[in-house]
Amino acid sequence: MKKILIVDDEEEIRDLIAKKLAQYDYLTFTAASGEEALAICKADPSSQTIYEINPVDLVLLDIALPGMDGYGICKKLKESPATKNIPVILLTGKDLDPKGIMERYKDTGACGYIPKPATFKELLEKIKEVIG
């Protein structure tokens, strides 16, 4: 079962995506901040907590987060030997400039981005493209 970490500061979005992906046999975990996401991705797999998910198979990462934004989090993931091979799909808010996102997301090492709001079908197609 593929494991997906959903990182978004909006609980409703995290929960909605998690519930939908569970219907397609993805194991989902959520984080409300970049710091939490980094901790989950780098967690000790021998621990006895929910964070036994190192490495996850994919990170869905909102760009607009409090504190460190999605670009910074993605760069940190790609700089670490423990997490550099985890694919990241950035999720963007409708108020962000698509051209600016296109220019920036490739610099982070992300494998793509999806504008919000997106249909679940679009999200699922991108996930299947990246991790099957």
Backbone torsions as a table, in degrees:
resi	resn	phi	psi	omega
1	MET	NA	127.7	179.8
2	LYS	-74.2	141.4	-177.1
3	LYS	-109.4	128.0	-178.0
4	ILE	-123.5	129.5	174.3
5	LEU	-98.7	124.2	179.8
6	ILE	-105.4	119.0	-177.7
7	VAL	-116.4	112.9	179.5
8	ASP	-157.0	141.8	-179.9
9	ASP	-79.6	-8.6	178.8
10	GLU	-98.7	113.0	-176.4
11	GLU	-58.2	-39.7	-179.9
12	GLU	-59.6	-41.9	-179.7
13	ILE	-67.5	-46.3	178.5
14	ARG	-56.4	-48.8	-176.6
15	ASP	-65.4	-41.5	-179.5
16	LEU	-63.2	-48.4	179.8
17	ILE	-63.2	-42.8	-179.4
18	ALA	-61.0	-45.8	-179.5
19	LYS	-63.1	-43.1	-179.7
20	LYS	-65.8	-43.6	-179.2
21	LEU	-67.1	-33.0	177.9
22	ALA	-60.9	-31.3	178.1
23	GLN	-66.8	-17.9	179.8
24	TYR	-108.4	22.6	175.9
25	ASP	63.8	32.4	169.5
26	TYR	-97.3	138.5	174.5
27	LEU	-88.5	121.5	-174.4
28	THR	-115.2	147.1	174.0
29	PHE	-132.3	154.5	-177.4
30	THR	-128.9	154.5	175.1
31	ALA	-141.9	142.7	-178.3
32	ALA	-96.1	-9.5	-177.7
33	SER	-145.7	164.5	177.2
34	GLY	-64.5	-39.2	-179.5
35	GLU	-62.2	-42.4	178.3
36	GLU	-64.8	-41.3	178.8
37	ALA	-62.0	-44.2	178.9
38	LEU	-62.8	-39.9	178.9
39	ALA	-64.4	-41.4	179.8
40	ILE	-65.5	-45.8	-177.1
41	CYS	-66.5	-28.4	-177.8
42	LYS	-102.7	9.7	-175.7
43	ALA	-63.6	154.2	177.6
44	ASP	-73.9	116.9	-177.2
45	PRO	-65.3	-13.5	178.8
46	SER	-87.5	-2.4	-180.0
47	SER	-69.6	163.4	-176.9
48	GLN	-105.1	29.6	-177.5
49	THR	-112.9	178.8	176.0
50	ILE	-60.2	-20.1	-175.8
51	TYR	-81.9	22.6	176.4
52	GLU	-77.8	41.2	-172.3
53	ILE	-118.4	29.7	-179.4
54	ASN	-93.4	123.1	-7.7
55	PRO	-89.2	157.6	171.0
56	VAL	-79.9	162.4	-178.9
57	ASP	-86.8	-21.5	-177.4
58	LEU	-162.1	145.9	172.9
59	VAL	-119.0	123.7	169.9
60	LEU	-95.8	116.2	-166.6
61	LEU	-126.3	115.7	175.8
62	ASP	-67.2	140.6	178.0
63	ILE	-76.2	-45.5	-175.0
64	ALA	-87.7	94.5	178.4
65	LEU	-125.3	152.3	175.1
66	PRO	-68.4	148.6	-177.2
67	GLY	76.7	-127.1	179.2
68	MET	-72.6	130.5	180.0
69	ASP	-80.2	173.6	-177.6
70	GLY	-60.1	-34.8	177.7
71	TYR	-60.4	-47.6	-179.6
72	GLY	-64.3	-40.1	179.0
73	ILE	-64.6	-45.2	179.7
74	CYS	-60.2	-44.3	178.5
75	LYS	-59.4	-41.9	178.8
76	LYS	-63.4	-42.1	177.5
77	LEU	-61.2	-41.5	-177.3
78	LYS	-75.6	-20.8	178.8
79	GLU	-81.8	-22.1	-176.1
80	SER	-87.8	130.4	177.1
81	PRO	-58.0	-31.1	-177.6
82	ALA	-73.3	-23.8	-173.4
83	THR	-126.1	0.7	-172.4
84	LYS	-63.4	-23.3	-178.3
85	ASN	-95.1	2.7	177.6
86	ILE	-79.1	120.7	177.8
87	PRO	-67.8	144.9	-179.9
88	VAL	-126.3	129.8	171.7
89	ILE	-112.2	122.7	179.3
90	LEU	-83.9	140.3	174.9
91	LEU	-109.5	131.8	-174.7
92	THR	-119.3	146.8	175.1
93	GLY	-76.5	156.1	-177.0
94	LYS	-65.7	-19.7	-177.2
95	ASP	-88.2	-0.9	179.0
96	LEU	-88.8	145.3	-177.2
97	ASP	-72.6	116.7	-177.8
98	PRO	-58.9	-37.3	-179.8
99	LYS	-66.2	-42.3	178.1
100	GLY	-64.1	-38.0	178.1
101	ILE	-64.8	-45.7	179.4
102	MET	-56.0	-41.6	-178.9
103	GLU	-69.7	-38.4	-173.6
104	ARG	-85.8	-34.7	-170.4
105	TYR	-66.2	-33.4	179.5
106	LYS	-66.0	-32.4	178.8
107	ASP	-67.6	-20.8	-177.5
108	THR	-85.4	-17.4	-175.2
109	GLY	93.5	2.7	177.8
110	ALA	-66.9	152.3	-178.7
111	CYS	-93.1	0.4	177.6
112	GLY	165.4	178.8	176.4
113	TYR	-146.2	155.8	178.8
114	ILE	-131.7	124.8	177.6
115	PRO	-73.3	142.1	173.8
116	LYS	-100.5	140.8	-1.0
117	PRO	-79.1	141.0	175.6
118	ALA	-122.0	159.3	175.4
119	THR	-76.8	155.8	177.4
120	PHE	-63.3	-34.3	178.8
121	LYS	-59.2	-43.3	178.5
122	GLU	-62.5	-43.8	179.6
123	LEU	-63.8	-46.3	-179.1
124	LEU	-63.0	-40.9	177.9
125	GLU	-61.0	-42.2	179.6
126	LYS	-66.9	-41.6	178.7
127	ILE	-61.5	-46.6	179.6
128	LYS	-63.3	-35.6	177.3
129	GLU	-62.5	-38.6	-174.5
130	VAL	-84.5	-46.2	-174.7
131	ILE	-125.4	-2.0	179.2
132	GLY	85.7	NA	NA
